[in-house]
Amino acid sequence: MNSYYLTMVLKPQLEEKARKELLDGVKKNIGEKAKEDLWGEKELAYPIKKQTKGFYGHFEFETEPEKISD
């Protein structure tokens, strides 16, 4: 098994319910033993597609390399 880190930056305008569903779906796909750390809304270092803020979610998990997909 290999250790992996996944950090996601979501649009801050995303409603909390939709954001929770998205993050729960990611956690379900990478395994229940994943460590989830929500960093919250933070300023971006530079604008991305006219966005200056983002909601950060960070995951740490272990899995077989074959199970990692795009």
C-alpha positions in Angstrom: 0.0 0.0 0.0 1.1 3.5 -0.7 0.3 6.7 1.1 -1.5 9.5 -0.8 -2.5 13.1 -0.2 -5.3 14.8 -1.9 -6.0 18.6 -1.5 -9.1 20.0 -3.2 -9.9 23.7 -3.8 -13.7 24.2 -4.2 -15.5 27.4 -5.2 -16.5 29.3 -2.1 -20.0 30.0 -3.6 -20.8 26.3 -3.5 -23.6 25.7 -1.0 -22.7 23.9 2.2 -25.0 21.0 1.5 -23.5 20.5 -2.0 -19.9 20.9 -0.7 -20.6 18.3 2.0 -22.0 15.8 -0.5 -19.0 16.3 -2.8 -16.5 15.8 0.0 -18.4 12.8 1.5 -18.4 11.2 -2.0 -14.6 11.7 -2.3 -14.1 10.2 1.2 -16.3 7.2 0.3 -14.3 6.5 -2.9 -10.9 6.7 -1.2 -11.9 4.7 1.9 -13.4 5.2 5.3 -10.0 5.2 7.0 -9.1 8.4 5.2 -8.0 11.3 7.4 -10.1 14.4 6.4 -9.0 17.9 7.3 -11.1 20.8 6.2 -9.1 24.0 6.1 -12.0 26.2 5.2 -12.2 29.3 3.0 -8.8 30.9 2.3 -7.4 33.5 -0.1 -5.7 32.1 -3.2 -2.2 33.2 -4.0 -3.4 34.4 -7.4 -6.8 34.4 -9.1 -7.9 31.2 -10.8 -10.7 31.7 -13.4 -11.5 35.1 -11.7 -11.8 33.4 -8.2 -9.8 35.0 -5.4 -10.9 32.6 -2.6 -11.4 28.9 -2.3 -12.6 26.3 0.2 -9.8 23.8 0.9 -10.3 20.2 1.8 -7.3 17.9 2.5 -7.3 14.1 2.6 -4.6 11.6 3.7 -5.2 7.9 2.8 -3.5 4.6 1.9 -4.5 2.4 -1.0 -3.1 0.1 -3.7 -1.6 2.0 -6.7 -4.0 0.2 -9.0 -7.0 1.7 -7.3 -5.9 5.3 -8.1 -7.8 6.7 -11.1 -7.9 10.1 -12.8 
